[in-house]
Structure formats: C-alpha cells, structure tokens
Amino acid sequence: MKIDPKDFRVPSGKQIRLKKWPTDIRPLYRSEKQYTELLTADVGELSALQRLLYASNGYSVLLIFQAMDAAGKDGAISHVLTGVNPQGCEVYSFKHPSAEELEHDFLWRTTCRLPARGRIGVFNRSYYEEVLVVRVHQEILRREGIPDGLAGKRAVWKGRYRSIVELEKHLHRNGTRVIKFFLHMSKEEQRKRLLERIDEPDKNWKFSQVDVVERNMWNQYMRAYEDCLSSTSTKTAPWYIIPADDKNNARLIISRVVIDALQGLKLSYPSMTRARQSELRAIRQQLAK
C-alpha cells in the first residue's frame, strides 16, 4: 500500500472532529519482516536526505510530536531517526517549565531550542503543551503570571493560537520547515499499553499515577486537541494526524511524511567553483605523490 502524506494532513482553516479520524488503518506491511525492510529503506533514504540538508546549509527542519500518554512518541522518534547523523539532529523533550522559564512568555523556552540551518530538530512535546495541558489544567495559568482577568478566558487560547501560527510563518520565511505530528490513539489502546507498563517489569519505570489522572480527562484533551489542530494547521506548517494504534504503521507513515517534505526542498550539494576545482586538483596531485 502506497503512503500518501496528504491522506493524514489536517486541512487548513477547517474545524475537525477527531472521532472522524481513524486511530487504526489496514496494515501497510504484510509481515514483521516486510515492515523491517520498509522502515530500513526509509531510514536509509532519510539519512541521505539529512546529509544533503546538512551540506546545503540553507534550510532547517523542525519535527513536533504531540500525543496522549503511551501513544508511542519516543519509539517513533528513535526508530524513524535511528540512521540520522547525531551531528545533524537534536531531540528535546519538554517537561514542566522551570522557575526561570515561567518568568518568560510561553514561547521562550522552545524558541531557544530551534534547529540551526542544515539540521533537523525534534520536539518531543513542545509549545503546543501551552494550549493543551494548560488548557485542561487552567490553574497552571496562574503560575505563568498571566495578567488578572485573562486566565480562563477563551481569548487566551485564541491569542496563543495566533502567536504560534505567526511564529511558524516567521520560521518558514526564514528557512525552517515545521512538520507536526499528532499520534492519534484510541482510549482502549491506551488502556492496554498502560496495563503493559504495570505487568512488564522492564516497563514499570514508564508508569506513573499521573497517567491515570490524565486519562480521566480524555474528553477534555480531545476537545483541546480538536481546537488546536483546527486553529494551527496551515499550508506552511501542517499537522498530520497519525493513526497510532499500530506502532509499526505509525512509524512508516511518519518516515514517509518527513521524506516527502525533505524531497520537496529540492536539495543539492554545494556546487564547486572553477577556482575550488583547481585547488582540489592541486591538492590531489600533492597527495598522490
């Protein structure tokens, strides 16, 4: 089955309902062996494109991953980017903001970690937490120093959506391509994975009581995600809703989306001037002796 990234792309300017987006689709592979072969081929292609990105030193790419707990963000990042040169890729996981970060606007701490030209940056969670977790737990706004009278009002979220969209437009104008993934998992699949974290000793470290607390707010999170995805998926910085009940499927889709985006940049290695070619020939002659 051919993967078309457009099938998973959130249309710009349209309100979506996550219930209409599947969490599981027909397998994109016939067997585990074929899955491994397909992903290995994608990883190799991605690695080659990353070398081109690094050598051309014009564009940068920012990959953003958002999801409910246990949706497979960590696994997707490690499997898809396993072949990328660490010198050209940086992964950041954003946890609860520090006291220093709370003294700045909500975009400050992530802006400091944006990828440089020629590199791929990965945000495992991101500034989108500020319109997702913070929206569900609005008491967090009080700790962020939001002016009196604004906390809890819908204007806060509309304003943050606007700030995010304007930031991403600014990044696009300056050569950073932003690609955003929401790993869409069913509530039942999450239940199974949380049970695995309890039942399998080597996964116990992943489990926290907080996961259960957040699970109880599933409907609130789905509404927050719907508004977020609808308000911030744009032509230049699209969201992709990835069916995540099957981790293998999710990884194949994500790898293809990233490859498609990099190919769209039409990258090439820097061309050599005549002077540089002459210099290299002279150096070669010296080394050949």
C-alpha positions in Angstrom: 0.0 0.0 0.0 1.5 3.4 -1.1 1.6 6.0 1.6 0.3 9.4 0.6 1.0 12.1 3.2 -2.0 14.1 2.1 -4.3 11.4 3.5 -3.1 12.3 7.0 -2.8 16.1 6.7 -5.2 18.3 8.6 -6.7 20.8 6.1 -6.0 24.4 6.8 -8.8 26.6 8.2 -11.3 23.8 8.9 -12.7 22.6 12.2 -12.0 18.9 12.6 -13.6 16.2 14.8 -11.1 13.5 15.9 -13.9 10.9 16.0 -13.9 11.1 12.2 -10.1 10.4 12.0 -9.1 6.7 12.4 -6.8 5.5 15.1 -6.1 2.3 13.2 -5.9 1.5 9.5 -5.2 -1.5 7.4 -1.6 -2.6 7.9 0.9 -1.1 5.5 3.1 -4.2 5.6 2.4 -7.9 5.1 4.6 -9.2 7.8 7.1 -8.1 10.5 9.9 -8.9 8.1 8.5 -6.7 5.4 7.9 -3.9 8.0 11.5 -4.0 9.0 12.6 -3.9 5.3 10.3 -1.0 4.6 11.4 1.0 7.6 15.1 0.2 6.9 14.7 1.6 3.4 13.0 4.7 4.7 15.7 5.3 7.3 18.4 5.0 4.7 16.6 7.4 2.4 16.1 9.8 5.3 19.8 9.6 6.3 20.8 10.5 2.7 18.5 13.5 2.7 19.7 14.6 6.0 23.3 14.7 4.7 22.1 16.8 1.8 20.3 19.1 4.2 23.4 19.5 6.3 25.7 20.1 3.3 23.4 22.6 1.6 23.1 24.6 4.9 20.1 26.6 3.8 17.1 25.0 5.4 16.4 23.5 8.8 13.5 21.2 9.7 11.5 21.1 12.9 9.5 18.0 13.7 6.9 18.3 16.5 5.4 15.3 18.2 2.3 15.6 20.4 0.1 12.8 21.8 -1.6 11.4 24.8 0.5 9.2 27.2 1.7 5.9 25.8 0.9 6.8 22.1 4.4 5.9 21.0 6.2 9.3 20.5 9.5 8.1 21.9 9.5 4.9 19.9 8.6 6.7 16.7 11.4 9.3 17.1 14.0 6.6 17.9 13.0 4.2 15.1 12.5 6.8 12.3 15.6 8.9 13.1 17.9 6.0 14.0 20.0 6.4 10.9 20.4 10.2 11.0 23.8 11.5 11.9 23.7 12.8 15.5 25.6 15.9 14.4 22.7 16.9 12.3 19.8 16.1 14.6 18.8 17.3 18.0 16.0 16.0 20.1 14.4 17.9 23.0 11.8 16.7 25.5 10.0 19.5 27.2 8.8 18.8 30.8 7.3 21.1 33.4 8.7 24.6 33.0 11.4 25.8 35.4 11.1 28.8 37.6 13.2 30.8 35.1 11.1 29.7 32.1 7.9 30.8 33.9 9.3 34.3 34.0 9.2 34.5 30.2 6.4 34.3 27.6 5.2 30.8 26.8 7.2 30.5 23.5 10.6 31.5 25.0 11.9 28.1 26.3 11.2 26.3 23.0 12.5 29.2 20.8 15.9 28.8 22.4 16.0 25.2 21.1 15.0 25.7 17.4 17.3 23.9 14.9 20.1 25.7 13.2 20.4 25.7 9.4 21.2 22.3 8.0 19.8 20.4 11.0 16.7 18.5 12.0 15.2 19.5 15.3 12.8 17.3 17.1 10.4 18.5 19.9 9.0 15.6 21.9 6.1 17.8 23.2 6.5 21.5 22.5 5.0 24.9 22.9 1.7 23.2 22.0 1.5 22.0 25.6 0.6 25.6 26.4 -2.8 25.2 24.6 -3.3 21.5 25.5 -2.2 20.6 29.1 -2.5 24.2 30.2 -6.0 24.4 28.7 -7.1 21.3 30.5 -5.4 22.4 33.7 -6.1 26.1 33.7 -4.8 26.5 37.2 -1.3 26.4 35.6 -2.0 29.8 34.0 -1.9 31.4 37.4 1.7 30.2 37.9 2.6 31.6 34.5 1.9 35.2 35.5 -1.0 35.8 33.2 -2.4 39.2 33.9 -5.5 39.3 36.1 -8.8 38.9 34.3 -7.4 36.9 31.3 -6.8 33.5 32.9 -9.5 31.1 31.9 -11.0 33.2 29.1 -11.2 31.9 25.6 -9.3 34.9 24.3 -6.2 33.4 25.9 -6.3 30.4 23.7 -7.2 32.3 20.6 -4.3 34.6 21.3 -1.9 31.7 21.8 -3.0 30.1 18.6 -2.3 33.3 16.8 1.1 33.7 18.4 2.0 30.1 17.4 0.8 30.5 13.8 2.7 33.8 13.4 5.9 32.2 14.9 5.7 29.3 12.4 5.1 31.6 9.5 8.2 33.6 10.6 10.2 30.3 10.8 9.0 29.3 7.3 10.0 32.7 5.8 13.5 32.2 7.3 14.0 28.6 6.0 12.7 26.4 8.8 10.2 23.9 7.7 7.8 22.9 10.5 6.1 19.5 10.4 3.8 18.5 13.2 2.5 15.0 14.2 -0.4 14.2 16.4 -0.2 10.4 17.2 -3.9 9.6 17.4 -4.5 6.6 19.7 -7.8 5.1 20.9 -8.7 5.2 24.6 -8.9 1.4 24.6 -5.4 1.1 23.1 -4.0 3.4 25.7 -5.6 1.2 28.4 -3.8 -1.8 27.0 -0.5 0.0 26.9 -0.8 1.3 30.4 -1.5 -2.2 31.7 1.6 -3.4 29.9 3.7 -0.8 31.8 2.4 -2.4 35.0 2.6 -6.0 34.0 6.0 -6.0 32.3 8.8 -5.3 34.9 11.1 -3.6 32.3 8.3 -1.1 31.6 7.4 -0.3 35.2 9.6 2.8 35.1 7.4 4.3 32.4 4.2 4.2 34.6 3.0 7.0 36.8 -0.2 7.6 38.7 -0.3 10.9 36.8 -1.0 8.9 33.6 -4.3 7.6 35.2 -5.3 11.1 36.3 -4.7 12.5 32.8 -6.6 9.6 31.3 -9.7 10.5 33.3 -9.7 13.8 31.4 -9.6 12.2 28.0 -12.7 14.0 26.6 -11.3 17.4 27.7 -8.0 16.6 26.0 -9.7 15.6 22.8 -11.6 18.9 22.7 -8.4 20.8 23.3 -6.6 18.8 20.5 -9.5 19.4 18.1 -9.4 23.2 18.6 -5.6 23.2 18.5 -5.2 21.2 15.3 -8.0 23.1 13.6 -6.6 26.5 14.5 -2.9 25.9 13.8 -2.7 23.6 10.8 -1.5 25.8 8.0 -0.2 25.4 4.4 3.3 26.1 5.6 3.2 24.3 8.9 0.7 21.4 8.6 -0.5 19.0 11.2 -0.6 15.3 10.4 -2.9 13.0 12.3 -1.2 9.7 12.5 -3.2 6.5 13.3 -1.2 5.2 16.3 -2.9 2.1 17.5 -0.5 0.1 15.3 3.0 1.5 16.1 4.6 0.0 13.0 2.1 1.7 10.8 2.6 5.0 12.6 6.4 4.8 12.1 6.1 4.1 8.4 3.7 7.0 7.9 5.9 9.4 9.8 9.0 8.4 7.9 7.3 8.9 4.6 5.9 12.3 5.6 9.4 13.5 6.6 11.0 12.1 3.4 8.3 13.7 1.3 8.9 17.1 3.0 12.7 16.9 2.5 12.4 15.9 -1.1 10.2 18.9 -1.6 13.1 21.2 -0.7 14.9 20.0 -3.8 18.3 19.9 -2.0 21.6 19.5 -3.7 25.3 19.5 -2.7 27.1 22.9 -3.0 28.4 23.4 -6.5 32.2 23.8 -6.9 33.6 27.0 -8.5 36.4 26.7 -11.1 38.8 28.1 -8.6 37.8 25.5 -6.0 38.1 22.7 -8.5 41.6 23.8 -9.5 42.5 23.9 -5.8 41.3 20.4 -5.2 43.2 19.1 -8.3 46.4 20.7 -7.0 45.8 19.2 -3.5 45.2 15.7 -5.1 48.4 15.9 -7.0 50.3 16.6 -3.8 48.6 13.7 -2.0 49.2 11.3 -4.9 52.9 11.9 -4.7 
